[in-house]
Amino acid sequence: MKITIRDIGDNRREACVEVEWERVEADYEDILGEYMKLPVPGFRPGKAPRARVESQFKQEILDDVGVRCARRFSRLAMEDEGITATGPIAVTDLVIEHGEPFRFTAEFTELPDFDLPDYSVFVLTEESDDSMRDEISEWLLEKTTLDVPDELVRQELSFDGMDEVQPGGEEWTAALKRVKLLLILDRIAKRDGIEADDKDVEQRIDQIASAHETKPQLLKQQLLRNGGMSRLSRFILAERTLDYLIDISRK
């Protein structure tokens, strides 16, 4: 894997990544296997020849492989470079063709350094699930000293269509708290080995696509380009981490 990292300003960095096809091929075969189950005119479901399925669904297969591999290899690239990314990871300039090197560019913000509080001493007083998550969240925010880069807050506001919001207002403060909490939960998840894998994200995307009556492939492509894919993954991870902290506090 070839990686080129450069600073693009405002606490943002860009990684240009090239991956040998051999490291992508297993994902291609896995996704192709799912498409092999789909109906193809003239054949019973699951009985169409491989070449026919590859021809009919070529772009859909490559798009799905690109989305999956871009997420995985962007993380691996940052690990190789000793970088911990945070916030949305936007993937652009994605180039994928069967048998050829897989290329893409990932833009991200590097995680600021900070210390976690000793969350093993936290004691819950609330009883409902939502109240417990809120209580733990407020405790973590109060006990953690962390300077959140303004760019991360702007990105969070942008997802809600509030690009014009300026620092100091109520909406900015609410977004700042959300970002800070996600950063804290990211660090706890990494420290204690909590994960949200690609299948978790894909299942959630399928649910969202169904609710909005759109194709999952189209939604995945849009989310990948604007950083929404990594943002969704972080929210799933945050949910799991909060539930993990609830379990700890009950012991």
C-alpha positions in Angstrom: 0.0 0.0 0.0 1.3 3.4 -1.0 0.4 6.4 1.2 1.1 10.1 0.7 0.0 12.5 3.6 -0.1 16.2 3.3 -1.3 19.1 5.5 -4.2 21.1 3.9 -4.8 23.6 6.7 -7.4 24.2 9.4 -6.2 21.0 11.3 -7.1 19.0 8.2 -4.9 16.4 6.4 -5.2 14.5 3.2 -4.1 10.9 2.5 -3.6 9.7 -1.1 -3.8 5.9 -1.0 -3.0 3.3 -3.6 -3.7 -0.4 -2.8 -2.7 -3.5 -4.8 -5.7 -5.3 -6.4 -4.7 -8.5 -4.5 -5.6 -6.8 -1.2 -9.0 -5.9 -2.6 -9.8 -9.1 -4.4 -11.3 -10.9 -1.4 -13.8 -8.1 -1.0 -14.6 -8.3 -4.7 -15.3 -12.0 -4.4 -17.4 -11.6 -1.3 -19.6 -8.8 -2.8 -19.8 -10.7 -6.2 -21.1 -13.7 -4.2 -24.0 -11.6 -3.0 -24.8 -10.4 -6.5 -24.7 -14.0 -7.7 -27.9 -14.6 -5.7 -29.9 -11.9 -7.5 -32.3 -12.7 -10.4 -30.9 -12.4 -13.9 -33.2 -12.5 -16.9 -33.2 -16.0 -18.5 -31.8 -17.7 -15.3 -33.2 -19.0 -12.1 -32.1 -16.9 -9.0 -28.6 -17.9 -8.1 -28.0 -19.9 -11.3 -26.7 -17.2 -13.7 -23.1 -17.7 -14.8 -20.4 -15.6 -13.1 -19.5 -13.8 -16.3 -23.1 -12.8 -16.9 -23.5 -11.4 -13.3 -20.2 -9.5 -13.5 -21.3 -8.0 -16.8 -24.8 -7.0 -15.7 -23.9 -5.6 -12.3 -20.3 -4.5 -13.0 -20.7 -0.9 -11.8 -22.8 -1.8 -8.8 -20.2 -4.4 -7.7 -17.3 -2.1 -8.1 -19.1 0.7 -6.3 -19.8 -1.5 -3.3 -16.2 -2.8 -3.3 -15.0 0.8 -3.5 -17.1 1.9 -0.5 -16.1 -1.0 1.7 -12.4 -0.9 0.8 -12.1 2.9 1.0 -13.3 2.8 4.6 -11.0 0.0 5.6 -7.9 1.1 3.9 -8.3 4.7 5.0 -8.2 3.4 8.6 -5.2 1.1 7.8 -3.3 3.9 6.1 -3.7 6.2 9.1 -2.6 3.4 11.4 0.5 2.8 9.3 1.4 6.5 9.5 0.7 6.6 13.3 -2.2 9.0 12.8 -5.5 8.9 14.8 -8.2 10.5 12.7 -11.4 11.9 14.1 -14.5 13.5 12.7 -15.9 12.7 9.2 -13.5 11.1 6.8 -14.4 12.3 3.3 -13.3 10.0 0.4 -12.9 11.4 -3.1 -11.1 10.6 -6.4 -12.0 7.0 -6.0 -10.7 4.8 -8.9 -11.5 1.1 -9.0 -11.3 -1.3 -11.9 -11.0 -5.1 -11.8 -7.4 -6.2 -11.6 -6.0 -2.7 -11.3 -4.6 -0.8 -8.3 -7.4 0.7 -6.1 -6.8 4.5 -5.5 -8.6 7.1 -3.5 -8.1 10.3 -1.4 -9.2 10.6 2.2 -9.5 14.0 3.9 -9.6 14.0 7.7 -8.9 15.8 11.0 -6.2 14.4 13.3 -7.4 13.6 16.8 -6.2 16.2 19.4 -4.3 14.8 22.4 -6.2 14.7 25.8 -6.5 12.6 28.9 -9.5 10.6 29.8 -11.1 10.7 33.3 -11.2 7.6 35.4 -14.6 6.4 34.3 -14.4 3.2 36.4 -15.4 5.4 39.5 -18.6 6.7 37.9 -21.8 5.7 39.7 -25.2 5.9 38.0 -28.2 7.4 39.7 -30.6 7.2 36.8 -32.6 4.1 35.8 -34.0 4.4 32.3 -31.6 3.7 29.3 -31.9 7.3 27.9 -31.4 8.9 31.3 -28.4 6.7 32.0 -26.7 7.6 28.7 -27.4 11.3 29.3 -26.0 11.1 32.8 -22.8 9.4 31.7 -22.4 11.8 28.8 -22.7 14.9 31.1 -20.2 13.4 33.5 -17.6 12.7 30.8 -18.0 16.2 29.3 -17.6 17.8 32.8 -14.5 15.7 33.7 -12.6 15.9 30.4 -10.4 18.8 29.4 -10.3 19.0 25.6 -9.9 21.8 23.1 -12.1 20.9 20.1 -10.9 22.2 16.8 -13.4 24.7 15.3 -13.2 22.8 12.0 -14.8 19.7 13.6 -17.7 21.9 15.0 -18.2 23.4 11.5 -18.4 20.0 10.0 -21.0 18.9 12.5 -23.1 21.9 11.8 -22.7 21.4 8.1 -24.3 18.0 8.3 -27.4 19.7 9.8 -27.4 22.4 7.1 -26.2 25.1 9.4 -23.0 26.3 7.6 -23.5 29.9 8.6 -23.6 29.4 12.4 -20.7 31.3 14.1 -18.9 30.5 17.4 -20.5 31.5 20.6 -24.2 30.9 19.9 -26.5 28.3 21.2 -26.4 26.1 18.1 -22.6 26.3 18.0 -22.4 25.3 21.7 -24.7 22.3 21.2 -22.6 21.1 18.3 -19.4 21.6 20.2 -20.7 19.4 23.0 -21.7 16.7 20.6 -18.3 16.7 18.9 -16.5 16.7 22.3 -18.5 13.8 23.5 -17.9 11.8 20.3 -14.1 12.5 20.7 -14.2 11.2 24.3 -16.2 8.1 23.3 -13.9 7.4 20.4 -10.9 7.4 22.7 -12.6 5.1 25.2 -13.6 2.7 22.4 -10.1 2.6 21.1 -8.6 2.1 24.6 -11.0 -0.7 25.6 -11.4 -2.4 22.2 -15.0 -1.5 21.4 -15.7 -1.7 17.6 -18.4 -1.1 15.0 -17.6 -3.1 11.9 -18.6 -2.6 8.2 -21.6 -4.8 8.5 -23.0 -2.7 11.3 -22.7 0.4 9.2 -24.2 -1.3 6.1 -27.2 -2.6 8.0 -27.9 0.9 9.4 -27.5 2.4 5.9 -30.0 -0.2 4.5 -32.5 0.9 7.2 -32.0 4.6 6.4 -32.3 3.9 2.6 -35.5 1.9 3.1 -37.0 4.7 5.3 -36.2 7.3 2.6 -37.1 5.0 -0.3 -33.7 5.3 -2.0 -31.2 2.7 -3.2 -28.6 1.8 -0.6 -25.8 2.0 -3.2 -26.6 5.6 -4.0 -26.8 6.5 -0.3 -23.4 4.8 0.4 -21.7 6.8 -2.4 -23.1 10.1 -1.1 -22.2 9.3 2.5 -18.7 8.3 1.5 -18.0 11.5 -0.4 -19.2 13.9 2.3 -17.8 12.0 5.3 -21.2 10.7 6.4 -20.2 7.1 6.3 -17.5 7.6 9.0 -19.9 9.9 10.9 -22.5 7.2 11.0 -19.9 4.6 12.1 -18.9 6.9 14.9 -22.5 7.3 16.1 -23.0 3.5 16.2 -19.7 3.2 18.1 -20.7 5.9 20.5 -24.0 4.0 21.3 -22.0 0.9 22.0 -19.5 2.7 24.1 -22.2 4.4 26.2 -23.8 1.0 26.8 -20.4 -0.4 27.8 -20.0 2.3 30.3 -23.4 1.6 31.7 -22.4 -2.0 32.2 -19.2 -1.0 34.0 -21.1 1.3 36.4 -23.5 -1.5 37.3 -20.7 -3.8 38.4 
